């Protein structure tokens, strides 16, 4: 578990660095009531890596980069009913997303896309296609920063810039947000709530960002889904949900290529597919 979070941190730090270039409008700050936001210090990148972390809930927030943050009761990790599965895809849209949408259309599956504002602006027609096809659109910030390392104002800019970009294209704002790297302490989550968002995480991580370049990527990815479906502990099921929300990225062709087989594998085991909002009985994801 500890090594998983450290590897995730290192890989994504190489892909996305800082929030340079994130749009910022002063009027966005006035839209957010900061009353009640915890006065927690900004945590610089690297300050949450602990060589001797226990990760038993007592040191999770201190060692957030090693352990992952302590879960809140309102955090969404999985689906609350057995045999329900929500496929989610981060960091798009990209030039790979259209092929993924083709796969999902063929299988009649609706998924959840946690999109970055900067990529939404690059691929507006792909975002619109996903929304019109019935997929859930969630926020993944504008530039994929470590939110705990940002001030309140910088976090608001990241979320609002993404929200405005999405709303410009599909006419509605998302109500779910996935924090980059899964990093969000009580301050960050309080800011999400103040802006009208629910925190979306995951309880299955096949680590496609770690294996997409390997020759055995097919076995590694499908094996992760198979193990979870068989009832094996994923190490990520903070709320002991009987259903699953899986994390993938529509950045890696080798990961996206596994989707038809993954869907068939899970269907053979009795799973039905839903968006993250649907499986949590939320009829208003946007």
N, C-alpha and C positions, 0 to 999 in steps of 0.2 A: 504493500500500500504506500509506504513512504517513498520507495524508489519510483513508483508510478507517478506520483505528484512531482518529484524532482525532474524526471525525464520530460513530463509534460511541460513543465516550466521552462526547461532549457530549450526544447525544440521550438516552442511558440515564441520565446523571446527572440529567437533568430528570425522568425517570420514577421513578427509585428513588434516594432520598437516603441516609440512614444507617440503621443497624440498630437504631433506637429501637424498643422493644417486643418485641425478640426474646426468647423465653423463655430463662431461664438457671437451671439446677439445678447446684449445686456438685458433686453426686455424678457428673455427667457428666465432670467434669475428671479424676476418679479412674479413669475407664474408659480413658483414653488415656495410653499410655507416651510421654513426651516425650524419652526418651533418644535421642540421635542426631538430634534436630531441629536443623537449622542455626541458628546464632545470627546471623540476618540482621536488620538494623534494619527497623522498620515504615516503609513508604513512604507518605507522605501523598498524597492525591489531588492530581494536578497535578505531582508531582515526577518523573513519568516522561515528560513531554512535552519533547522536544528539537527545537528548530527545525532543527538541522543533522544529524539522525540519519541514519546510514548504513544501519542495519537489515540488516547482512550477517552477523549472528551475533556480532560483536564488541561491540556496544553494545545488544543487544536487551533485556537485563535492566535496564540503566541507563535506557534509553529505552522502557520497556515500554508506555507509553500511546501512543507514536508507532509502535512497531514490532511490538508483541506480544512476549511472553516467549520466550526461547530454548527450543526444544523439548527435552524429555527423551525418552530411548529408549522409556520405558514409556507415554508419552502416546499416546492414540488419536486420530488425525486422520481416517483414512479406512478403507475396506475393503481388505483385502490381496489381493483377487482382482478381475480385470477383470469388468466388466459386473455388478457388485454395487453396490447403492445403499441407503443407510440415510437415510430422512427423519427429521429430529429437530425437535422443537418446544419452544421455551423459554418460561418465564415464566407458564405456566398452572398449574392449570386456570383457565379463564375461561368467561364465558357464550357464547363463540364455540366452545369446544372440542367441545361436543356435535355441532354441525354438521360439524366436521372428522372426528369419529369416524364420523358417518354416511357421509361420503365414503369414508373408509378401509374401512369395512365393505363398501360397494358394490363397491369395487375389490379386496377381499380382500388388503389390504396391512396389514402390521404395522409400526408406527413406534416411535420412542423419544420419550418425553415427559420433558423435564427440568423438574421442577416445583418451585415455591417453597412452602415450608412454610406461609407465611401464606395462600396461595391454596388450598392443599390443605384448610386448615381452613374456608375459605369455600365450597368446592365438593367436599365429600367424595364425593358420589354420582357425580360425573363422573370423579373419580380411580378409584373402584372399577369403574366401567364400562370405563374404558380398560384396567385391569389384567386384568379378567375376559375382555376381548376378545383378550388375548394380546399387548398392547403392552408394551414395556419401560418401566419407570418408573425414572427417574434423579433424583438430587438436583440442585437449582440454588440451594441455600441457602434460608434462611428469608425474608430481606428484601432480597436482591440487593445486598449491599454490595461495595465494593472490598476484597477480602480482604487484599490486601497492605498496606492501611492499618489492619488490625486486629491486635490482640495474639493470641498463641496461644490464650489463653482465650476471647477473643471469637470466633475462628474455630471453635473447638470448639462453642460455644453455637449458632452459625449452622447447623452441620452436624447436630449432635445434635437440635436442636429440629425440624428438617425430618425427620430420620430417625424421630423419635418420632411426628410427625404422620402420616407415611406408614404406619408400622407399625400404628398404631391403626386405620387404615381398611382396609388390604389384608392385614395379618397378617405381612408380611415387610418387611425393610429393603432399600433399594437398595444395589448395590455399585459403581455408577458415579456420578460427580459431574461436572457441568460448572461451572467457576468463572464467576461473573458477569463479563461483558466479556471473557471468555477470559483474565483476568489471574490468573496463579499462578506465583510464583517457586519456587525449590527448597525454601524453608521451607514455603510453603503446600502444595506437592505432598507433602512429607514428612509433614505433618499429615494430609493425605488418606489416605496409605498407612497411617499409624498407626491410623486409624479404619476401615481395611478397604476403602478406595475406590480405584477406578481413575479417572484423569483423562480425561474425554471432551471432545474439542475438535471441529474440523470442517475440511474442506478445500474446501468450497463455501459461499460466503456471498452470496446474492442481495440482501442488504441491504434486506430488506422493511421494516425500521424506518426506512429512508431514503426509500422510494418508495411506501409504502402509500397516501399521500394524493394521488399524482399521477394524472393522467388516463391516462397510458400505463403504469400499473402492470402490466398484463397483459404487455405487450411487454418491460418491464424484467425482470420476474421470470422469465418463461419463457425469455427470452434468456440469462439467467445459467445456467440449467440446460442449455440447448441448447449453449452454448459449452463448458461443462465436458464434456458428453457427447461432443462432437466432438474432444476432446483438447486444447483450449486451456488454457494455464497459468492456474490460478486465483490464483496468487500466495500460496496458503495451504497447499500440499501439502508440509508439512515433511518427511514421510517418503517422499515419492514413491510413495504408495499408488496402485495402478491402479484401485481402486474408490473410491467417494465416500460421505462423510457430509455432508449439507447442513444448514444452519442456517436455520430459520424460527421464527416466533413465533405461537402461537395466541392472539394479542391483536388481530390485524388481520384484519378480515373480507375485505378485498380480497386479502390474501395467501392466506388459507385457500381462497378461491374458486378459486384457480388450481390447487389440488391435483389434481382430476381430469384437467385438461389436461396437467399436468406428468407425472403417472403415465403417461398415454397416450403422451406424447412420448418418455419414457425407455424404455417398453416397445417402441416402434417401433424404437428403437436397440439393442434386445437386452438391456436391463437387467432384472434381477430385484430384488425388494425384500426387505429384511431389517431386523431391528433392529440397532442398533450392536453389541450383544453377539453376535448370531448371525453377522454377517459377519466377526467376529473370533474365531469358533470358541469362544465362551464360552457354555456351557450353563447357567451359574449367574449370571444378571444381578441376582438378588435374594437 
